[in-house]
Amino acid sequence: MVKQEPFYLEQFADKWENSADITLAETCSCAVSINELQTLVGAELDISKILDKQLGYGWIYGSEELKTQISKIYETISNKDIVITTGGIGANFLSFYSLIEKGDHVIVVDPAYQQLSSLPELFGAEVSFWKLKEENGWQPDLQELKSLVKYNTKMIILSSPNNPTGAFISIDDLNKIIDIAKSNDLYILSDEVYRPLFHSVPKDEIPKSIVDLYEKGISTGSMSKAFALAGLRLGWIACKNVPFVEDCLNKRDYNTISVTPINDMIATFALTHKDILLKRNESLCIKNLQIVKKFVDESNGKLKFVPPSTGTTCLIKVVGVNDTNQLCLDLIKEYKTLFIPGETFQYPGYLRVGYGSSTQDVIEGMTNLLKYLNK
């Protein structure tokens, strides 16, 4: 039997989300319905095509229309470089399934979504954590990365924009990481599910995707985080390395076969109007982040954080509280308010706050947090 450690974050969220009236545990931009999407973009989805579509497997590798729209997120990617998956989580799984084997060594940025470290271990790799430090603004130390590379290192794993900190790797640092990877012939997998949401970054400081910079770069993305359509469960891998893409397609037959044709059609429609959808989500993040900052400033030193400039999440330090897992349980019991404890990332004393939620949830959630701390 394959042994895998529990997915602490997902299990915590699954256990308590139905007990919450207010949640700042979500990491997606506030979800939209199809009706809301149509109103937002000022166009109608051809529902008749969906109603008439026979519910077979559909396009096994994803429709060409969908892959064309995904390719427009990048600068140098074509349809043949894209593998459609079941969500971003499926994209990461398939990438590791195709590349990582016993005896390999991988370097994973930390903190990050637990899947990025647990799956390489499942496939037999040794994992080294490349620690980001709050005192450095959650920015990477390139000298530390060099020291972590071994003779059997196969991959560097990034999360940029980062979940949970909301930090991102700068253009200069990303190029230096690529130089390290090139000199050691390493893959770089970058979980880029938040990548389009550089909501508080000047345009000339936004880095390109890893796949537009490096032949052995792998980008994983989805409709969930930046595009507010998590319910579609549709993601992708983008990579220009032909053997890797071919192997992903071969192995994909064993764990996906296809995404549903209905989800393919809705995702294609959404991505056709992605600029409007992203503008809505960027505006929401900017507005809600200012609210979070206001509450932190008014906490009289009880809360501290490095304000994020990307994505939908941040890590907030709760000063003087070491057991934030218990704090979150208390908030559920007393206020029906859900946060994610830092313990799920091995960062006790912190809360991961999803500020891409509805503005009302952000206001009420932060209000209840301060009520609890001020008692």
Buried (B, 14 or more C-beta within 10 A) or exposed (E): EEEEEEBBBBEBBEEBEEEBEBBBBBBBBBBBEBEEBBEBBEEEBEEEEBEEBEEEEBBEBBBEBBBBBBBEBBEEBEBEBBBBBBBBBBBBBBBBBBBBEEEBBBBBBBBBBBBBBBBBBBBEBBBBBBEBEBEEEBBBBBEEBEEBBEEEBBBBBBBBBBBBBBBBBBBEBBBBBBEBBEEBEBBBBBBBBBBBBBBBBEEEEBBBBBBBBBEBBBBBBBBBBBBBBBBBBBBBBBBBBEEBBEBBBEBBEEEBEBBBBBBBBBBBBBBBBBEBBBEBBBEBBEEBBEBBBEBBEEBEEBBBBBBBBBBBBBBBBBEEBEBBBEBBBBBBEEBBBBBBBBBBBEBBBBBBBBBBBBEEBBBBBBBBBBEBBEE
